[in-house]
Amino acid sequence: MNFGDALAYLKDGKRVARVGWNGKGMFLFLVPGSTFKVNRAPLLGIYPEGTEINYHAHIDMKTAQDTVVPWLASQTDVLAEDWEQVV
């Protein structure tokens, strides 16, 4: 599938990955937006405790090292036709 299809899957709560990625177990998932009150670092160093924060939806990646990082699409990712749903 193409990136547009993959994005639709993400918005539907599904996980996606590219066939060409060489790390085992890597996939993307959508983190929905939320609202929360600041109660710990690092935000306590920026905002007073209790400040309400609007956390915007974004895409994260589960890496081959079993960590989670923010993800940003490259031009290659956007133009790729090797996206697939991860079950």
C-alpha positions as CSV (number, residue, x, y, z in Angstrom):
1,M,0.0,0.0,0.0
2,N,1.1,3.6,-0.3
3,F,1.6,6.2,2.4
4,G,-1.9,7.6,2.1
5,D,-3.3,4.2,2.8
6,A,-0.9,3.7,5.7
7,L,-1.9,7.0,7.2
8,A,-5.6,6.0,7.0
9,Y,-4.7,2.8,8.8
10,L,-2.9,4.8,11.5
11,K,-5.9,7.1,12.0
12,D,-8.0,3.9,12.4
13,G,-5.9,2.8,15.3
14,K,-3.9,0.2,13.3
15,R,-0.1,-0.3,13.2
16,V,1.9,0.0,10.0
17,A,5.5,-0.6,8.8
18,R,7.4,-0.7,5.6
19,V,8.5,-4.0,4.1
20,G,11.9,-2.5,3.4
21,W,12.7,-1.7,7.0
22,N,15.4,-4.0,8.1
23,G,14.8,-3.9,11.9
24,K,12.7,-6.7,13.4
25,G,9.5,-5.7,15.1
26,M,9.5,-2.1,14.0
27,F,6.2,-0.3,13.4
28,L,4.4,3.0,13.6
29,F,1.3,3.9,15.6
30,L,-0.7,7.0,16.2
31,V,-0.6,8.6,19.7
32,P,-4.0,10.4,20.1
33,G,-4.1,13.9,21.4
34,S,-4.9,14.4,25.1
35,T,-5.1,17.0,27.8
36,F,-3.2,16.6,31.1
37,K,-1.9,18.7,34.0
38,V,1.8,19.2,34.5
39,N,3.1,17.2,37.5
40,R,6.7,16.2,36.7
41,A,9.9,17.1,34.8
42,P,10.7,18.1,32.2
43,L,7.5,20.1,31.9
44,L,7.8,21.3,35.5
45,G,10.9,23.3,34.4
46,I,8.8,25.1,31.7
47,Y,5.3,25.4,33.2
48,P,4.0,25.8,36.8
49,E,2.6,22.6,38.4
50,G,-1.0,22.0,37.4
51,T,-0.8,23.9,34.1
52,E,-3.1,22.2,31.6
53,I,-1.3,21.0,28.5
54,N,-2.9,20.1,25.2
55,Y,-0.8,17.3,23.9
56,H,-1.3,17.1,20.1
57,A,-1.7,13.7,18.3
58,H,1.5,12.4,16.6
59,I,3.1,9.3,15.1
60,D,5.6,7.2,17.2
61,M,7.8,4.3,16.1
62,K,8.4,1.2,18.1
63,T,12.1,0.4,17.3
64,A,14.0,-2.8,16.8
65,Q,15.6,-2.1,20.2
66,D,12.1,-2.1,21.8
67,T,12.0,1.6,22.5
68,V,9.5,4.2,21.4
69,V,10.6,7.4,19.6
70,P,8.8,10.2,17.7
71,W,8.7,9.5,14.0
72,L,8.9,11.9,11.0
73,A,8.4,10.6,7.4
74,S,11.2,11.0,4.9
75,Q,10.5,11.7,1.2
76,T,11.3,8.1,0.5
77,D,8.7,7.0,3.1
78,V,6.0,9.2,1.7
79,L,6.6,8.0,-1.9
80,A,7.0,4.3,-1.0
81,E,4.6,1.6,-2.1
82,D,5.7,-1.0,0.4
83,W,3.6,-0.1,3.4
84,E,1.8,-2.9,5.2
85,Q,-0.4,-3.3,8.2
86,V,1.3,-4.9,11.2
87,V,-0.9,-7.3,13.1
